[in-house]
Amino acid sequence: MKTLRQLSAQPKRFAVRLASIVMSILIVSFLPAAAHAAPPATVASCQGIKDAYPILGTQCETNYANINHAPGNAQERSATFGARKTVLQIFRKAVLCNGMYGASSSAQQSFKSGEPGHLTAIANVRTAMVNANDTNIPAPYTATDLNAITMTKQQCK
């Protein structure tokens, strides 16, 4: 391989080689953006949502990180209730967005299949709040509340 000094002595070859290197760098820099999936989301996870809807997916990951699976005090129970509720709402929003982007019924079902279990987990956190006499107990969150969620295609980001 020729050194930079040898290439620079031949301006035309140097320019072609430099342009080739620059193009390679540009192509590689765009690969991560091209690797993201487009809607609809096909994997029922925060990362799957993020691949199709980056803003919703990031919100999902942020809130999921705030779920404490064994909250020990009022503050942890309150944070967990809110985070679980938000994550569940984001999954429902993904279902709605997927519907606007033509997802298959099996893909839609994979996003909705966990809803009953997650509603139970939210109810269990609330029951723990009631049993511990926490001061700020939120209203129950039910399937009716979940069904009231709406989205527009513009919001599917």
C-alpha positions as CSV (number, residue, x, y, z in Angstrom):
1,M,0.0,0.0,0.0
2,K,1.3,3.5,-0.9
3,T,1.9,6.1,1.8
4,L,0.1,9.4,1.9
5,R,3.3,11.1,0.7
6,Q,3.4,8.9,-2.4
7,L,-0.3,9.4,-3.1
8,S,-0.1,13.1,-2.7
9,A,2.7,13.2,-5.3
10,Q,0.1,12.0,-7.8
11,P,-2.7,14.5,-7.3
12,K,-5.3,12.8,-9.5
13,R,-4.9,9.4,-7.8
14,F,-4.8,11.1,-4.4
15,A,-8.1,12.9,-5.1
16,V,-9.8,9.6,-6.2
17,R,-8.5,7.7,-3.2
18,L,-9.6,10.5,-0.8
19,A,-13.0,10.6,-2.4
20,S,-13.3,6.8,-2.0
21,I,-12.4,7.0,1.7
22,V,-14.8,9.8,2.3
23,M,-17.6,7.9,0.6
24,S,-16.9,4.8,2.7
25,I,-17.1,6.8,5.9
26,L,-20.4,8.4,4.8
27,I,-21.9,5.1,3.9
28,V,-20.9,3.5,7.2
29,S,-22.2,6.5,9.2
30,F,-25.7,6.1,7.7
31,L,-25.9,2.3,8.3
32,P,-27.2,2.6,11.9
33,A,-30.1,4.8,10.7
34,A,-30.8,2.4,7.9
35,A,-30.8,-0.6,10.3
36,H,-33.9,0.6,12.1
37,A,-37.1,-1.1,11.1
38,A,-40.0,0.9,9.8
39,P,-43.6,0.7,11.0
40,P,-45.4,-1.5,11.8
41,A,-43.7,-2.8,14.9
42,T,-43.3,-6.6,14.8
43,V,-41.7,-7.4,18.1
44,A,-43.8,-6.9,21.3
45,S,-41.1,-5.2,23.4
46,C,-39.9,-1.7,24.1
47,Q,-37.1,-2.2,21.7
48,G,-39.5,-3.6,19.0
49,I,-41.6,-0.5,19.5
50,K,-38.5,1.7,19.4
51,D,-37.4,0.2,16.1
52,A,-40.7,1.2,14.5
53,Y,-41.7,4.3,16.5
54,P,-38.5,5.8,18.1
55,I,-40.2,8.3,20.4
56,L,-42.8,5.8,21.8
57,G,-40.1,3.2,22.2
58,T,-37.8,5.5,24.1
59,Q,-40.6,6.4,26.4
60,C,-41.3,2.8,26.9
61,E,-37.7,2.0,27.8
62,T,-37.5,4.9,30.2
63,N,-40.7,4.0,32.0
64,Y,-40.0,0.3,32.1
65,A,-36.7,1.1,33.8
66,N,-38.8,2.7,36.6
67,I,-40.8,-0.4,37.4
68,N,-39.8,-1.9,40.7
69,H,-40.9,-5.6,40.8
70,A,-40.8,-5.6,44.6
71,P,-41.6,-2.0,45.7
72,G,-41.0,-1.7,49.4
73,N,-42.4,1.7,50.3
74,A,-45.0,4.2,49.2
75,Q,-42.7,6.1,46.9
76,E,-41.6,3.0,45.1
77,R,-45.2,1.7,44.8
78,S,-46.4,5.0,43.4
79,A,-43.5,5.2,40.9
80,T,-44.1,1.6,39.9
81,F,-47.9,2.1,39.4
82,G,-47.3,5.1,37.2
83,A,-44.5,3.4,35.2
84,R,-46.6,0.2,34.7
85,K,-49.6,2.2,33.6
86,T,-47.5,4.3,31.1
87,V,-45.8,1.2,29.6
88,L,-49.1,-0.5,29.1
89,Q,-50.5,2.6,27.5
90,I,-47.5,2.7,25.1
91,F,-48.1,-0.9,24.1
92,R,-51.7,0.0,23.3
93,K,-50.5,3.0,21.3
94,A,-48.2,0.8,19.4
95,V,-51.2,-1.5,18.6
96,L,-53.1,1.5,17.3
97,C,-50.1,2.7,15.3
98,N,-49.6,-0.7,13.9
99,G,-53.2,-0.8,12.8
100,M,-52.6,2.4,10.8
101,Y,-49.5,0.9,9.2
102,G,-51.2,-2.4,8.2
103,A,-49.8,-4.8,10.7
104,S,-51.0,-8.4,10.5
105,S,-53.6,-9.7,13.0
106,S,-51.0,-12.0,14.6
107,A,-48.6,-9.1,15.1
108,Q,-51.5,-7.1,16.7
109,Q,-52.4,-10.0,18.9
110,S,-48.8,-10.3,20.2
111,F,-48.9,-6.7,21.4
112,K,-52.3,-7.1,23.1
113,S,-51.8,-10.6,24.6
114,G,-50.1,-9.3,27.7
115,E,-52.7,-6.7,28.5
116,P,-54.7,-8.7,31.0
117,G,-51.6,-9.7,33.0
118,H,-50.3,-6.1,33.0
119,L,-53.7,-4.8,34.2
120,T,-53.5,-7.4,37.0
121,A,-50.0,-6.2,37.9
122,I,-51.2,-2.6,38.0
123,A,-54.2,-3.6,40.2
124,N,-51.9,-5.6,42.5
125,V,-49.7,-2.5,43.0
126,R,-52.7,-0.4,43.8
127,T,-54.0,-3.1,46.2
128,A,-50.6,-3.0,48.0
129,M,-50.9,0.8,48.2
130,V,-54.4,0.5,49.8
131,N,-53.2,-2.3,52.2
132,A,-50.2,-0.1,53.2
133,N,-52.4,2.9,53.7
134,D,-50.3,5.0,51.3
135,T,-51.3,8.6,51.2
136,N,-51.7,9.1,47.4
137,I,-53.6,6.1,46.0
138,P,-54.4,6.5,42.3
139,A,-57.8,5.6,40.8
140,P,-57.9,2.0,39.5
141,Y,-56.7,1.6,35.9
142,T,-58.9,-0.8,33.9
143,A,-59.4,-2.2,30.4
144,T,-62.0,0.5,29.9
145,D,-59.3,3.2,30.4
146,L,-57.0,1.3,28.1
147,N,-59.7,1.1,25.4
148,A,-60.2,4.9,25.6
149,I,-56.7,5.6,24.2
150,T,-56.6,7.1,20.8
151,M,-53.8,7.9,18.4
152,T,-53.3,9.6,15.1
153,K,-50.8,8.6,12.5
154,Q,-48.9,11.8,13.2
155,Q,-48.5,10.8,16.9
156,C,-46.9,7.5,15.9
157,K,-43.3,8.6,16.3
